[in-house]
């Protein structure tokens, strides 16, 4: 019920992002149903049916990636002061966000089922002048349990991805840090109280300490160093722990994610390994093997090489973005370049991974276009899968940009209050975009050219 209320009361921009998740889920669900229809129409081609089902993992992963990006920018499930007091802690908010994602995905899956049944002719007869596609199997009854099982893959995957991404990672660390801090404060207070009691015993014997002495009157607080604060002074409150969660009950302050310093070498290694696998199988590109998108054929090692390439680009994206920020600040930067470079370094993890994924998708599309694959030879399902993957990559990058803008809203407002011109902020944003294009566009073209070599022959 709470997830439904948060979904209904969200702003139009948030609803639009949720509709994007529903649209991606609809496309992925239709692709999953098409594999069932192909299996019904070709019961002897079990290998081809499994291969079609395996290719659905690509749009399914893209949809889950978009769902996690949308869940991060959802203001309805963001921790705020006082929510934990009414039972809406980090774990409950994570469950609400996963439920909201499941609702959007279920809506898209039901839409895919309706469209699939309509195209089969189960609702109003065969549309499009009776065109019969082989993946629809209109002359075979559709097993409803199998269709619902396939359609449940998208909501379950997206909800699980959101739950893993939004899990309260810092709760245990914050609890341990709070226990250590409170224990240290208690020990220091006990030592201070013991020292004060020892002095009192030396002065007047046990129990002769005057009223109001440190450590004897509970109505007068004792500081950590044994002294009592003056009248009207605020009580000292513990500061934030190393986990980034305050101990005074306030909402946790957002900690900007930092790129892993070892991610760039690992990403480069995976990228090089993928290109090496593709180059090794280049001489066997025309041999019988897996059926690739666009009507192409190739050995199974090509798929492995492409997978390693995509993982390498996604893993190296944050490191390359961080490097772009450092390069912008080199050679005596001005205020605009310094602001743009610092912004890229702070947003390296948030922006770099979607940029890397988009780079991988663009390189794959460029490679297929260079090999002569088009919509006429690819077929409707390949075109739909490409649109789902490319659309999810673009939408994820746009959502990450919105999240980055929300994260630096306080800094932007502070700069404007200090008198910074709006043109400087726009110039810094243009420099960030230009630096990313200058690094990732040549990398995309290079990877696409090398990836198309195995299938060129």
N, C-alpha and C positions, 0 to 999 in steps of 0.2 A: 504493500500500500504506500509506503514512504517513497519507494522508487517510482511509482506511478505519479505521485504528487510532484516529485522533483522533475519528472519528465514533462508533466503538463505545465508547470510554472516556469519553465526555462525561457530564456530570451530567444528571439528569432535566430540569431547567429548560432546559438547552441543547438537549436532544433535543426538548422540546416546541416550542421556537422553530423548529427545523429541520422538524418536522412541520407547522407552520404554513406554511412555505415550500412543502412538498410539497402541502398542501391547496390553496394558492393556485395552484400550478402545475397541479394537476389540474383546477381550475375553468377556468383559462385554456386548457389543452389541450382540454377538452371544447368550449369555445366555438370554437376553431380548427377542430376536427373537424366541428362543426355547419355551419360555412361550406362545408366540402368536401361534406358531405351535401346541403346546399341547392343547391350548384352541380351536383351529379350529378342531382338531381331536377328542376332547372330550367335546362337547358343554354341556353335562349334568353334568360334573364335574367342576362346577364353583368354589367350595371351594378349590379343589386341584390346579386349575389354579391360583387362588389368592395367595395360599401358595407358589407356585413356583415363582410367581412374587415378593412376599415378601422376599424370600431368595436372590433375585438379589440385594437387598439393601446392602448386605455385600460386594460383589465385587465392587459395585458402590461406596461405601464409601472408599474402599481401593484404587480404581483408583483416586478418588478425592484427597486422601491424598498424593498419589504419584505426582499428577499434581502440588499441592501446593509446595512440596519439590523441584521439578524441576524448578518451576517458581522462587523460592528464589535464586537458583544458576545460573540463566540466566544472563550472564554479559551484554547482549544487552539492558536489561531494568533496569540496575542499575543506580541510580542517580549519575551524574557527573557534575563538574563545567561547567557552561555555557549553559546547556541544558534548564534550565528554561528561559533563555533569548530568545530562539527560540521557545518557546511554549511547551517544553517538561518538564513540571513540574511533581510532584509526581502523580497527578491524571491522566495525560496523559500517563505516563509510566505504571501506573496500568492498564489502558485500553488497551495499547499495549500488555502487558503481558497476560491479559485475552484473547485477540484476538489470540495471538500466541498459547495459550493452546487450544482454540477452534479449531484452524486449525489442530493441532495434533490429537485431539479427533475425529473430523469429518473424518479425514483420516482413523483412526482405525474403525470407525463405518461403513464407506463405504466398507472397506475390509471385515468386518463381514457380511454385506449384500450380497456381492458377494459370499463368502464361503457358506452362508446359501442357496442362490439360486442354487449354484452348487450342493450342497448335496441333495436338493429337486429334482433335475433334470430339473429345469426350463431353464438351459442354454445349457447343453450338454448331457442330459439324466442322469439317475441314475448312480452314480459312485459306486465303491466297489462291483461289481457284483450284482447290483440291491438290495443292503441292504436297507431296509425301517425301519427307526427309527420312533417311535411314535411321537416324538416331532417335526418332520419335516412336517408331514401332507402332503405328496407329492400328494395325490389325491384330495386335496382341493385347490381352488385358494387363493393365498396370497393377503390379502387387503393391497395395497401399502400405503394408508394414515396411517393405524394402525402401519405398520412396521416403517415408517418414524417417527411417533410420539414416538415410543419406542426408536428408535435409537437417537433421539434428547435429551433424558434424560442424556446421558453421557456427551456430550459437554456442555450442559447447567449447569449441576451440577459442572463439573470441572471448567468452566469459573467463575461461581458464587463463588466457594470456593477460587479461586485465587484472584478475585476482593475483597472479604472480607478480605483475609489474607494480601494483599498488599495495602489496603486502606491507605491513608495518615493520620494516627492517630495523628501525631504531628503537623499537619498544624495549627489547631485551637489553640493548646497550644503555638506553636511558635509565632503566631500572637499576642496572648494576652501577652506573655512574652515580645515580642518586643515593643508592645505599652506601657507596664508598664515601661520598661527600658528607652525608648526614652522620655516618660513623666517625669520620675525621673531626667534624664539628663537635660531636658528643664527647669524644676523647679529650679534645682541647678544652671544652667547657668543664669536664670532670677534673682535669688537671688543674685548671684555674681555680675551680671551687675547692679542690684539695689544698692548694697552696694558700688560699685565703683562710681556710679552716685551720691550717697549721699555724699561720700567723696569729689567728685569734686565740688558739690554745696557748701559744707562748705568751700572749698578753694577759689573758684573764682566765685561762683554764677552759676545759671543755664546756660547751653550752653557754659561754658568757659572751658570745659574739653579739655586738649591738644590732638592734633591729635595722634592717636596710643594708647590712653588709652584703658584699658580693657573694652570691651562692646560697644565701639563707632565706631571703624573702622571694617567694615565687612570683609576687606581683611586680617585681622589678627585674627586668630581663638582664641577663649576663652576656656580655660580648665575648667574642672568641678569645681575646687576650686577657680576660679576667676583669676588665673595667666595665663600669655600668654607663650606658649612654646617657647623655644629658636629657633634661626634660624637653619634650617636643621633637626630639630627633627621631627619624624614621628607623624602624628596625631593619637590620641588614637582612637581605634576602639572597638566597643562593643564586648565582648567575647561571648561564646556560652551561650544560655539560658538554663533554667532548662529542656527544652524539648529536648535538644541535637541538636538544629538547629542553626548554626551561623547566626548572623545578618548582616554580611558583604557580603552576596551573594555567599559565597563559598558553596560547596556541604556538606550536613550534614554528620558528622562523625558517622560511625556505632557504635551504642551502644549495647554492648553484652546483650542478654536477661538474666534476672535473674529469677530463679525459684520462684514460689509463695510459701511462707513458709507454707501456709495452704493447699497446694495441696496434700502433703504426707498424712496428717491425713484423708482428704476427700477420697483420693484414697484407703487408707487402709480400710476405712469404707465401701466404695462401694464394694471392694473385699470381705470383710467379709460378707456383705449382700448378694452378689451373691452366695457365697458358702453356706450360710445358707439356701437360697431359694432352691438351688439344693439338699441339704441334706434333707430338709423337704419333698421334692417330691420324695425322693429315694425309698420309699416303693411303689410308684405308677408308677414306671418306665415302667412296662410292660403293663400298661393300654393303651387303645386306646387314641391317642392324635395326636400331630403334627408329621409329617413325617420329621425326621431329616436327615442331610447328611449322606451318607454311608449306606442307607437302614435301619436306626434305627427308632424306634418310641418312643415317650415319651410325657408326658404332656406339656402343654404350659408354665408352670412355669419353666421348664428346660431352655427354650429359654430365658425367663426373667433373670434367674440366670446367664446364660452365657453372656448375654448382660451387666449385672452389673459387672461381672468379667472382661470383656474386658475393660470397661470404667475405672474400678478401677486400672487395670495395666497401662493403658495409662496415667492416671492422677498421679499415684504414681511414674512413671518412672523418671521424672526430679528430684523429691526429693531423690529417691534412688541413682541416679547418683551423685547428690550433696553430699550425705552422703558418697559415695565411695571416692570422692575427699578429704573430711575431714579426713577419716580414713587413706588415704595414707600419709597425712601430720602429723599424730600423732606420738608420741614417738621419738622425735629428728630426723626429716627426713634429709636426705642428699639432694644434689642439684637435683638429678634425681627424687627422690620421691616428693620433693617439686614442681618441675616443672610439674610432672604428676598430682599431686593433684590439683594444681591451674588450670591446663588445664581442668580437669573434672568439677571443680566448675564453670568455665567460660562457658563451653559447656553443662551444665546440662540440660537446656531447649531445646537446639538445638538437642542434642543427646538422651536425656532421653526419650522423648515421642516416637520416632521411635523404640527405644529399648523396651519400654513397650508394644507397639503394636506387635512387633515381638515376644515378650515373650507370649502374649496372643494367637497369631496364632500358635506358636509352642506347647503351652499347649493343644490347641484344637486338633491339629494333633496327638499329643501323646495320648490324651484320646481316639480318634477314633481308632488309631492303637491298643491300649490296649483292646478295646472292640471287636476287630476282624474285623473291617471294612477294606476292601481292594478294589482295583480297579475292581475286578470281581463282587462284590456285590453292589458297589456304583453306577456304571453307568457312562457313558461318561460325562454327564453334571456335576455331583458331582466332578469328577476328574478335569474337566476344571475350575470349580469354585474354587476348592482348589488350583490349580496352579496359578490362577489369584490373589487370596488373598495372598498366600505365596510369589509369585513373586513380588507383589507390596510392601509387607512388607520388603523384602530383598532389593529391589531397593530403597525404601525410606530411609532405614538405610544407604545404600551406598551413596546416594545423600546427606544425612545429614552429613556424614563423609567428603565428598568433600567440603560442605559448611563450616564445621568447619576448615578444612585445609586452605581454602581461608581466613577465618577470622583471623587465627593466622599466616598468611604468613609474616606479618610485624614483629611480635615478633620473628619468626624463623630466619628471615634475620638479625635482630638486634643481636640475640645471636651468630649467625655465625660470624658477624663482630667483636664481642667482643672476639672471640676465643674459643667459646664453641665447643667441639668435636661433630661430627655428630653421634658418637655412643651414646652420652648422650641423644640426641634427639630421636634416635631410641629406646633407653631403656625406655624413658618416654612414648613413644607411646605404647610399649609393656606392660608397667605397667598399663596404662589406660585400654587397652583391657583385661588384666588379671583380673583387679579389677571388671570390668563389668561382665565378665564371672563368677567370683567367687560369685557374688551376684545374678545375674539373672538366671543362669542355675539351681541352687537348687530351686529357687522360681518357675521356670517354671515346674519342675518335681513335686513339691508339689501341685501346683494348678491343674496340669493335673491329678494327682492321686485323688484329692478331687472332681474334676469335673466329673470323670468317675464313681463315686459311684452311682449317680441316675440312670444310664442306665446299671449298671452291672448286676442287677437282671433280 
